Amino acid sequence: MNLNCLHDYFIFTSNQDVQDLLIFGQNIDTWLIYVLIFFGFSALAFLSVWFIGLLIERQSGNSIKQPWE
């Protein structure tokens, strides 16, 4: 099967090719901002879970053991 026609259809040669592309009605710059906000929230959630777990473990009075102990 010859995939050259699909290759030419889906490939972008430069950023200028996708400049006016709209995804769900939003341009690519808007989606990049949404992704950065999402990554920021997910990083905060990840760090808060570890920090809350550390606080709970410290306040329990038991010594913090390493997994290999």
PyMOL Python script that loads the backbone (N, CA, C, O; Angstrom):
from pymol import cmd

cmd.read_pdbstr("""\
ATOM      1  N   MET A   1       0.844  -1.178   0.000  1.00  0.00           N
ATOM      2  CA  MET A   1       0.000   0.000   0.000  1.00  0.00           C
ATOM      3  C   MET A   1       0.890   1.242   0.000  1.00  0.00           C
ATOM      4  O   MET A   1       1.853   1.326   0.763  1.00  0.00           O
ATOM      5  N   ASN A   2       0.569   2.177  -0.840  1.00  0.00           N
ATOM      6  CA  ASN A   2       1.354   3.393  -0.974  1.00  0.00           C
ATOM      7  C   ASN A   2       0.826   4.452  -0.006  1.00  0.00           C
ATOM      8  O   ASN A   2      -0.323   4.882  -0.111  1.00  0.00           O
ATOM      9  N   LEU A   3       1.675   4.868   0.935  1.00  0.00           N
ATOM     10  CA  LEU A   3       1.259   5.844   1.939  1.00  0.00           C
ATOM     11  C   LEU A   3       1.791   7.244   1.660  1.00  0.00           C
ATOM     12  O   LEU A   3       1.701   8.125   2.516  1.00  0.00           O
ATOM     13  N   ASN A   4       2.340   7.454   0.474  1.00  0.00           N
ATOM     14  CA  ASN A   4       2.885   8.774   0.163  1.00  0.00           C
ATOM     15  C   ASN A   4       1.814   9.845   0.167  1.00  0.00           C
ATOM     16  O   ASN A   4       2.081  10.978   0.567  1.00  0.00           O
ATOM     17  N   CYS A   5       0.617   9.518  -0.265  1.00  0.00           N
ATOM     18  CA  CYS A   5      -0.441  10.525  -0.277  1.00  0.00           C
ATOM     19  C   CYS A   5      -0.823  10.911   1.154  1.00  0.00           C
ATOM     20  O   CYS A   5      -1.101  12.081   1.416  1.00  0.00           O
ATOM     21  N   LEU A   6      -0.843   9.951   2.084  1.00  0.00           N
ATOM     22  CA  LEU A   6      -1.142  10.270   3.479  1.00  0.00           C
ATOM     23  C   LEU A   6      -0.002  11.063   4.110  1.00  0.00           C
ATOM     24  O   LEU A   6      -0.237  11.974   4.904  1.00  0.00           O
ATOM     25  N   HIS A   7       1.225  10.715   3.756  1.00  0.00           N
ATOM     26  CA  HIS A   7       2.378  11.434   4.285  1.00  0.00           C
ATOM     27  C   HIS A   7       2.318  12.901   3.882  1.00  0.00           C
ATOM     28  O   HIS A   7       2.564  13.781   4.707  1.00  0.00           O
ATOM     29  N   ASP A   8       1.997  13.169   2.630  1.00  0.00           N
ATOM     30  CA  ASP A   8       1.905  14.551   2.161  1.00  0.00           C
ATOM     31  C   ASP A   8       0.725  15.277   2.794  1.00  0.00           C
ATOM     32  O   ASP A   8       0.766  16.495   2.965  1.00  0.00           O
ATOM     33  N   TYR A   9      -0.320  14.541   3.140  1.00  0.00           N
ATOM     34  CA  TYR A   9      -1.513  15.162   3.716  1.00  0.00           C
ATOM     35  C   TYR A   9      -1.288  15.559   5.171  1.00  0.00           C
ATOM     36  O   TYR A   9      -1.716  16.638   5.582  1.00  0.00           O
ATOM     37  N   PHE A  10      -0.629  14.715   5.956  1.00  0.00           N
ATOM     38  CA  PHE A  10      -0.517  14.940   7.389  1.00  0.00           C
ATOM     39  C   PHE A  10       0.742  15.686   7.830  1.00  0.00           C
ATOM     40  O   PHE A  10       0.784  16.183   8.955  1.00  0.00           O
ATOM     41  N   ILE A  11       1.756  15.779   6.994  1.00  0.00           N
ATOM     42  CA  ILE A  11       3.012  16.379   7.430  1.00  0.00           C
ATOM     43  C   ILE A  11       2.937  17.898   7.319  1.00  0.00           C
ATOM     44  O   ILE A  11       2.308  18.445   6.413  1.00  0.00           O
ATOM     45  N   PHE A  12       3.603  18.572   8.277  1.00  0.00           N
ATOM     46  CA  PHE A  12       3.742  20.020   8.224  1.00  0.00           C
ATOM     47  C   PHE A  12       5.210  20.324   7.959  1.00  0.00           C
ATOM     48  O   PHE A  12       6.093  19.712   8.559  1.00  0.00           O
ATOM     49  N   THR A  13       5.467  21.263   7.067  1.00  0.00           N
ATOM     50  CA  THR A  13       6.854  21.572   6.743  1.00  0.00           C
ATOM     51  C   THR A  13       7.408  22.684   7.615  1.00  0.00           C
ATOM     52  O   THR A  13       8.625  22.788   7.768  1.00  0.00           O
ATOM     53  N   SER A  14       6.561  23.510   8.186  1.00  0.00           N
ATOM     54  CA  SER A  14       7.029  24.582   9.066  1.00  0.00           C
ATOM     55  C   SER A  14       5.894  24.988   9.999  1.00  0.00           C
ATOM     56  O   SER A  14       4.761  24.525   9.862  1.00  0.00           O
ATOM     57  N   ASN A  15       6.214  25.853  10.940  1.00  0.00           N
ATOM     58  CA  ASN A  15       5.186  26.349  11.848  1.00  0.00           C
ATOM     59  C   ASN A  15       4.188  27.247  11.133  1.00  0.00           C
ATOM     60  O   ASN A  15       3.060  27.414  11.597  1.00  0.00           O
ATOM     61  N   GLN A  16       4.585  27.816  10.027  1.00  0.00           N
ATOM     62  CA  GLN A  16       3.689  28.676   9.260  1.00  0.00           C
ATOM     63  C   GLN A  16       2.485  27.887   8.740  1.00  0.00           C
ATOM     64  O   GLN A  16       1.414  28.456   8.532  1.00  0.00           O
ATOM     65  N   ASP A  17       2.660  26.576   8.528  1.00  0.00           N
ATOM     66  CA  ASP A  17       1.571  25.755   8.015  1.00  0.00           C
ATOM     67  C   ASP A  17       0.420  25.635   9.004  1.00  0.00           C
ATOM     68  O   ASP A  17      -0.734  25.524   8.592  1.00  0.00           O
ATOM     69  N   VAL A  18       0.711  25.655  10.291  1.00  0.00           N
ATOM     70  CA  VAL A  18      -0.338  25.469  11.296  1.00  0.00           C
ATOM     71  C   VAL A  18      -0.757  26.780  11.947  1.00  0.00           C
ATOM     72  O   VAL A  18      -1.464  26.770  12.954  1.00  0.00           O
ATOM     73  N   GLN A  19      -0.342  27.882  11.398  1.00  0.00           N
ATOM     74  CA  GLN A  19      -0.616  29.168  12.022  1.00  0.00           C
ATOM     75  C   GLN A  19      -2.111  29.442  12.116  1.00  0.00           C
ATOM     76  O   GLN A  19      -2.572  29.923  13.151  1.00  0.00           O
ATOM     77  N   ASP A  20      -2.867  29.160  11.094  1.00  0.00           N
ATOM     78  CA  ASP A  20      -4.292  29.466  11.087  1.00  0.00           C
ATOM     79  C   ASP A  20      -5.162  28.261  11.410  1.00  0.00           C
ATOM     80  O   ASP A  20      -6.376  28.312  11.213  1.00  0.00           O
ATOM     81  N   LEU A  21      -4.570  27.182  11.899  1.00  0.00           N
ATOM     82  CA  LEU A  21      -5.323  25.982  12.215  1.00  0.00           C
ATOM     83  C   LEU A  21      -6.136  26.189  13.487  1.00  0.00           C
ATOM     84  O   LEU A  21      -5.608  26.669  14.490  1.00  0.00           O
ATOM     85  N   LEU A  22      -7.414  25.830  13.452  1.00  0.00           N
ATOM     86  CA  LEU A  22      -8.275  25.927  14.626  1.00  0.00           C
ATOM     87  C   LEU A  22      -8.629  24.529  15.093  1.00  0.00           C
ATOM     88  O   LEU A  22      -9.074  23.702  14.297  1.00  0.00           O
ATOM     89  N   ILE A  23      -8.435  24.256  16.377  1.00  0.00           N
ATOM     90  CA  ILE A  23      -8.794  22.976  16.966  1.00  0.00           C
ATOM     91  C   ILE A  23      -9.926  23.248  17.934  1.00  0.00           C
ATOM     92  O   ILE A  23      -9.738  23.954  18.924  1.00  0.00           O
ATOM     93  N   PHE A  24     -11.097  22.698  17.662  1.00  0.00           N
ATOM     94  CA  PHE A  24     -12.307  22.949  18.442  1.00  0.00           C
ATOM     95  C   PHE A  24     -12.575  24.446  18.566  1.00  0.00           C
ATOM     96  O   PHE A  24     -13.039  24.907  19.609  1.00  0.00           O
ATOM     97  N   GLY A  25     -12.290  25.198  17.525  1.00  0.00           N
ATOM     98  CA  GLY A  25     -12.585  26.621  17.494  1.00  0.00           C
ATOM     99  C   GLY A  25     -11.546  27.500  18.160  1.00  0.00           C
ATOM    100  O   GLY A  25     -11.723  28.717  18.208  1.00  0.00           O
ATOM    101  N   GLN A  26     -10.464  26.926  18.677  1.00  0.00           N
ATOM    102  CA  GLN A  26      -9.413  27.698  19.343  1.00  0.00           C
ATOM    103  C   GLN A  26      -8.116  27.562  18.551  1.00  0.00           C
ATOM    104  O   GLN A  26      -7.827  26.503  17.993  1.00  0.00           O
ATOM    105  N   ASN A  27      -7.343  28.640  18.507  1.00  0.00           N
ATOM    106  CA  ASN A  27      -6.068  28.550  17.798  1.00  0.00           C
ATOM    107  C   ASN A  27      -5.022  27.865  18.669  1.00  0.00           C
ATOM    108  O   ASN A  27      -5.267  27.596  19.845  1.00  0.00           O
ATOM    109  N   ILE A  28      -3.872  27.587  18.100  1.00  0.00           N
ATOM    110  CA  ILE A  28      -2.850  26.790  18.779  1.00  0.00           C
ATOM    111  C   ILE A  28      -2.271  27.519  19.986  1.00  0.00           C
ATOM    112  O   ILE A  28      -1.896  26.870  20.962  1.00  0.00           O
ATOM    113  N   ASP A  29      -2.186  28.851  19.951  1.00  0.00           N
ATOM    114  CA  ASP A  29      -1.660  29.600  21.097  1.00  0.00           C
ATOM    115  C   ASP A  29      -2.553  29.453  22.319  1.00  0.00           C
ATOM    116  O   ASP A  29      -2.059  29.356  23.442  1.00  0.00           O
ATOM    117  N   THR A  30      -3.854  29.435  22.108  1.00  0.00           N
ATOM    118  CA  THR A  30      -4.790  29.251  23.216  1.00  0.00           C
ATOM    119  C   THR A  30      -4.631  27.869  23.821  1.00  0.00           C
ATOM    120  O   THR A  30      -4.649  27.724  25.043  1.00  0.00           O
ATOM    121  N   TRP A  31      -4.475  26.848  22.981  1.00  0.00           N
ATOM    122  CA  TRP A  31      -4.294  25.487  23.496  1.00  0.00           C
ATOM    123  C   TRP A  31      -2.983  25.346  24.262  1.00  0.00           C
ATOM    124  O   TRP A  31      -2.925  24.607  25.244  1.00  0.00           O
ATOM    125  N   LEU A  32      -1.932  26.040  23.834  1.00  0.00           N
ATOM    126  CA  LEU A  32      -0.670  25.994  24.572  1.00  0.00           C
ATOM    127  C   LEU A  32      -0.818  26.600  25.965  1.00  0.00           C
ATOM    128  O   LEU A  32      -0.238  26.094  26.925  1.00  0.00           O
ATOM    129  N   ILE A  33      -1.583  27.669  26.079  1.00  0.00           N
ATOM    130  CA  ILE A  33      -1.844  28.271  27.390  1.00  0.00           C
ATOM    131  C   ILE A  33      -2.647  27.315  28.255  1.00  0.00           C
ATOM    132  O   ILE A  33      -2.353  27.154  29.440  1.00  0.00           O
ATOM    133  N   TYR A  34      -3.667  26.673  27.671  1.00  0.00           N
ATOM    134  CA  TYR A  34      -4.461  25.696  28.430  1.00  0.00           C
ATOM    135  C   TYR A  34      -3.586  24.549  28.941  1.00  0.00           C
ATOM    136  O   TYR A  34      -3.746  24.102  30.077  1.00  0.00           O
ATOM    137  N   VAL A  35      -2.670  24.079  28.110  1.00  0.00           N
ATOM    138  CA  VAL A  35      -1.788  22.973  28.506  1.00  0.00           C
ATOM    139  C   VAL A  35      -0.864  23.402  29.643  1.00  0.00           C
ATOM    140  O   VAL A  35      -0.644  22.636  30.580  1.00  0.00           O
ATOM    141  N   LEU A  36      -0.325  24.612  29.570  1.00  0.00           N
ATOM    142  CA  LEU A  36       0.537  25.099  30.650  1.00  0.00           C
ATOM    143  C   LEU A  36      -0.227  25.226  31.963  1.00  0.00           C
ATOM    144  O   LEU A  36       0.303  24.888  33.022  1.00  0.00           O
ATOM    145  N   ILE A  37      -1.462  25.709  31.904  1.00  0.00           N
ATOM    146  CA  ILE A  37      -2.287  25.812  33.112  1.00  0.00           C
ATOM    147  C   ILE A  37      -2.579  24.426  33.668  1.00  0.00           C
ATOM    148  O   ILE A  37      -2.502  24.217  34.878  1.00  0.00           O
ATOM    149  N   PHE A  38      -2.913  23.474  32.795  1.00  0.00           N
ATOM    150  CA  PHE A  38      -3.183  22.106  33.239  1.00  0.00           C
ATOM    151  C   PHE A  38      -1.950  21.479  33.886  1.00  0.00           C
ATOM    152  O   PHE A  38      -2.056  20.852  34.940  1.00  0.00           O
ATOM    153  N   PHE A  39      -0.785  21.644  33.264  1.00  0.00           N
ATOM    154  CA  PHE A  39       0.449  21.107  33.846  1.00  0.00           C
ATOM    155  C   PHE A  39       0.761  21.764  35.187  1.00  0.00           C
ATOM    156  O   PHE A  39       1.246  21.098  36.101  1.00  0.00           O
ATOM    157  N   GLY A  40       0.490  23.051  35.313  1.00  0.00           N
ATOM    158  CA  GLY A  40       0.711  23.739  36.581  1.00  0.00           C
ATOM    159  C   GLY A  40      -0.180  23.188  37.679  1.00  0.00           C
ATOM    160  O   GLY A  40       0.290  22.928  38.787  1.00  0.00           O
ATOM    161  N   PHE A  41      -1.473  23.006  37.382  1.00  0.00           N
ATOM    162  CA  PHE A  41      -2.396  22.450  38.377  1.00  0.00           C
ATOM    163  C   PHE A  41      -2.033  21.017  38.742  1.00  0.00           C
ATOM    164  O   PHE A  41      -2.090  20.642  39.913  1.00  0.00           O
ATOM    165  N   SER A  42      -1.662  20.222  37.756  1.00  0.00           N
ATOM    166  CA  SER A  42      -1.314  18.833  38.057  1.00  0.00           C
ATOM    167  C   SER A  42      -0.017  18.752  38.862  1.00  0.00           C
ATOM    168  O   SER A  42       0.120  17.872  39.712  1.00  0.00           O
ATOM    169  N   ALA A  43       0.933  19.646  38.612  1.00  0.00           N
ATOM    170  CA  ALA A  43       2.164  19.667  39.408  1.00  0.00           C
ATOM    171  C   ALA A  43       1.867  20.078  40.847  1.00  0.00           C
ATOM    172  O   ALA A  43       2.421  19.500  41.782  1.00  0.00           O
ATOM    173  N   LEU A  44       0.994  21.075  41.033  1.00  0.00           N
ATOM    174  CA  LEU A  44       0.611  21.477  42.389  1.00  0.00           C
ATOM    175  C   LEU A  44      -0.102  20.351  43.120  1.00  0.00           C
ATOM    176  O   LEU A  44       0.144  20.132  44.306  1.00  0.00           O
ATOM    177  N   ALA A  45      -0.975  19.641  42.435  1.00  0.00           N
ATOM    178  CA  ALA A  45      -1.684  18.522  43.064  1.00  0.00           C
ATOM    179  C   ALA A  45      -0.702  17.420  43.448  1.00  0.00           C
ATOM    180  O   ALA A  45      -0.808  16.855  44.537  1.00  0.00           O
ATOM    181  N   PHE A  46       0.237  17.111  42.586  1.00  0.00           N
ATOM    182  CA  PHE A  46       1.236  16.083  42.875  1.00  0.00           C
ATOM    183  C   PHE A  46       2.066  16.455  44.099  1.00  0.00           C
ATOM    184  O   PHE A  46       2.261  15.633  44.995  1.00  0.00           O
ATOM    185  N   LEU A  47       2.550  17.685  44.136  1.00  0.00           N
ATOM    186  CA  LEU A  47       3.369  18.123  45.264  1.00  0.00           C
ATOM    187  C   LEU A  47       2.570  18.200  46.554  1.00  0.00           C
ATOM    188  O   LEU A  47       3.090  17.879  47.623  1.00  0.00           O
ATOM    189  N   SER A  48       1.313  18.621  46.473  1.00  0.00           N
ATOM    190  CA  SER A  48       0.502  18.721  47.689  1.00  0.00           C
ATOM    191  C   SER A  48       0.213  17.344  48.280  1.00  0.00           C
ATOM    192  O   SER A  48       0.177  17.202  49.502  1.00  0.00           O
ATOM    193  N   VAL A  49       0.008  16.338  47.452  1.00  0.00           N
ATOM    194  CA  VAL A  49      -0.221  14.982  47.964  1.00  0.00           C
ATOM    195  C   VAL A  49       1.002  14.501  48.734  1.00  0.00           C
ATOM    196  O   VAL A  49       0.864  13.946  49.824  1.00  0.00           O
ATOM    197  N   TRP A  50       2.183  14.703  48.192  1.00  0.00           N
ATOM    198  CA  TRP A  50       3.402  14.279  48.879  1.00  0.00           C
ATOM    199  C   TRP A  50       3.633  15.090  50.147  1.00  0.00           C
ATOM    200  O   TRP A  50       4.041  14.530  51.164  1.00  0.00           O
ATOM    201  N   PHE A  51       3.383  16.391  50.110  1.00  0.00           N
ATOM    202  CA  PHE A  51       3.602  17.235  51.278  1.00  0.00           C
ATOM    203  C   PHE A  51       2.616  16.904  52.394  1.00  0.00           C
ATOM    204  O   PHE A  51       3.010  16.841  53.559  1.00  0.00           O
ATOM    205  N   ILE A  52       1.352  16.692  52.065  1.00  0.00           N
ATOM    206  CA  ILE A  52       0.354  16.320  53.073  1.00  0.00           C
ATOM    207  C   ILE A  52       0.697  14.961  53.674  1.00  0.00           C
ATOM    208  O   ILE A  52       0.567  14.775  54.884  1.00  0.00           O
ATOM    209  N   GLY A  53       1.127  14.020  52.858  1.00  0.00           N
ATOM    210  CA  GLY A  53       1.542  12.718  53.366  1.00  0.00           C
ATOM    211  C   GLY A  53       2.729  12.819  54.301  1.00  0.00           C
ATOM    212  O   GLY A  53       2.791  12.116  55.309  1.00  0.00           O
ATOM    213  N   LEU A  54       3.674  13.691  53.972  1.00  0.00           N
ATOM    214  CA  LEU A  54       4.832  13.894  54.841  1.00  0.00           C
ATOM    215  C   LEU A  54       4.407  14.494  56.177  1.00  0.00           C
ATOM    216  O   LEU A  54       4.888  14.066  57.226  1.00  0.00           O
ATOM    217  N   LEU A  55       3.510  15.482  56.150  1.00  0.00           N
ATOM    218  CA  LEU A  55       3.033  16.090  57.393  1.00  0.00           C
ATOM    219  C   LEU A  55       2.293  15.086  58.268  1.00  0.00           C
ATOM    220  O   LEU A  55       2.498  15.047  59.481  1.00  0.00           O
ATOM    221  N   ILE A  56       1.444  14.285  57.664  1.00  0.00           N
ATOM    222  CA  ILE A  56       0.686  13.290  58.429  1.00  0.00           C
ATOM    223  C   ILE A  56       1.632  12.270  59.048  1.00  0.00           C
ATOM    224  O   ILE A  56       1.454  11.872  60.199  1.00  0.00           O
ATOM    225  N   GLU A  57       2.626  11.851  58.294  1.00  0.00           N
ATOM    226  CA  GLU A  57       3.559  10.849  58.810  1.00  0.00           C
ATOM    227  C   GLU A  57       4.443  11.418  59.916  1.00  0.00           C
ATOM    228  O   GLU A  57       4.773  10.708  60.867  1.00  0.00           O
ATOM    229  N   ARG A  58       4.829  12.676  59.806  1.00  0.00           N
ATOM    230  CA  ARG A  58       5.638  13.303  60.860  1.00  0.00           C
ATOM    231  C   ARG A  58       4.833  13.506  62.138  1.00  0.00           C
ATOM    232  O   ARG A  58       5.367  13.338  63.235  1.00  0.00           O
ATOM    233  N   GLN A  59       3.549  13.867  62.015  1.00  0.00           N
ATOM    234  CA  GLN A  59       2.722  14.129  63.187  1.00  0.00           C
ATOM    235  C   GLN A  59       2.234  12.852  63.857  1.00  0.00           C
ATOM    236  O   GLN A  59       1.702  12.908  64.966  1.00  0.00           O
ATOM    237  N   SER A  60       2.399  11.724  63.220  1.00  0.00           N
ATOM    238  CA  SER A  60       1.922  10.473  63.808  1.00  0.00           C
ATOM    239  C   SER A  60       2.790  10.015  64.978  1.00  0.00           C
ATOM    240  O   SER A  60       2.360   9.182  65.776  1.00  0.00           O
ATOM    241  N   GLY A  61       3.988  10.541  65.086  1.00  0.00           N
ATOM    242  CA  GLY A  61       4.874  10.158  66.175  1.00  0.00           C
ATOM    243  C   GLY A  61       5.747   8.964  65.860  1.00  0.00           C
ATOM    244  O   GLY A  61       6.730   8.727  66.563  1.00  0.00           O
ATOM    245  N   ASN A  62       5.431   8.217  64.846  1.00  0.00           N
ATOM    246  CA  ASN A  62       6.263   7.080  64.443  1.00  0.00           C
ATOM    247  C   ASN A  62       7.432   7.591  63.618  1.00  0.00           C
ATOM    248  O   ASN A  62       7.317   8.587  62.904  1.00  0.00           O
ATOM    249  N   SER A  63       8.547   6.904  63.723  1.00  0.00           N
ATOM    250  CA  SER A  63       9.690   7.315  62.918  1.00  0.00           C
ATOM    251  C   SER A  63       9.446   6.942  61.457  1.00  0.00           C
ATOM    252  O   SER A  63       8.820   5.929  61.144  1.00  0.00           O
ATOM    253  N   ILE A  64       9.954   7.782  60.592  1.00  0.00           N
ATOM    254  CA  ILE A  64       9.800   7.541  59.161  1.00  0.00           C
ATOM    255  C   ILE A  64      10.820   6.487  58.755  1.00  0.00           C
ATOM    256  O   ILE A  64      12.027   6.693  58.887  1.00  0.00           O
ATOM    257  N   LYS A  65      10.328   5.365  58.265  1.00  0.00           N
ATOM    258  CA  LYS A  65      11.213   4.268  57.869  1.00  0.00           C
ATOM    259  C   LYS A  65      11.390   4.267  56.359  1.00  0.00           C
ATOM    260  O   LYS A  65      10.486   4.607  55.596  1.00  0.00           O
ATOM    261  N   GLN A  66      12.570   3.880  55.967  1.00  0.00           N
ATOM    262  CA  GLN A  66      12.841   3.701  54.550  1.00  0.00           C
ATOM    263  C   GLN A  66      12.235   2.370  54.104  1.00  0.00           C
ATOM    264  O   GLN A  66      12.091   1.467  54.927  1.00  0.00           O
ATOM    265  N   PRO A  67      11.884   2.226  52.851  1.00  0.00           N
ATOM    266  CA  PRO A  67      11.258   0.981  52.384  1.00  0.00           C
ATOM    267  C   PRO A  67      12.136  -0.252  52.568  1.00  0.00           C
ATOM    268  O   PRO A  67      11.611  -1.356  52.711  1.00  0.00           O
ATOM    269  N   TRP A  68      13.450  -0.095  52.568  1.00  0.00           N
ATOM    270  CA  TRP A  68      14.338  -1.250  52.683  1.00  0.00           C
ATOM    271  C   TRP A  68      14.630  -1.626  54.135  1.00  0.00           C
ATOM    272  O   TRP A  68      15.345  -2.597  54.383  1.00  0.00           O
ATOM    273  N   GLU A  69      14.088  -0.871  55.103  1.00  0.00           N
ATOM    274  CA  GLU A  69      14.318  -1.195  56.514  1.00  0.00           C
ATOM    275  C   GLU A  69      13.282  -2.161  57.033  1.00  0.00           C
ATOM    276  O   GLU A  69      13.324  -2.541  58.203  1.00  0.00           O
TER     277      GLU A  69
END
""", "prot")
cmd.dss("prot")
cmd.show_as("cartoon", "prot")
cmd.util.cbc("prot")
cmd.orient("prot")
